[in-house]
Amino acid sequence: MQSNNSINVNGCSVCAKGKENYTTFNPVHRPYSEYYQYDYRHTNNALFSCIDTSLERCRSRRDEWMKTQK
């Protein structure tokens, strides 16, 4: 999913198993900074979700989390 699209429906992630979704946003307290809201649904159906300053950082955090999953 590309930027400026919701990755949630009614507050729930719409991420499919084995896929990632992300969008960018500019928080009110830092209007000139861009952040990524990132979701990844593992094939075991566990959801990883984070917010960070780059897609690469989100994916790095996901990769660390993946090491804890079965």
Summary of the structure (lengths in Angstrom):
residues: 70
radius of gyration: 12.3
end to end distance: 25.6
largest distance: 39.0
contacts: 167
relative contact order: 0.19
helix: 17%
strand: 36%
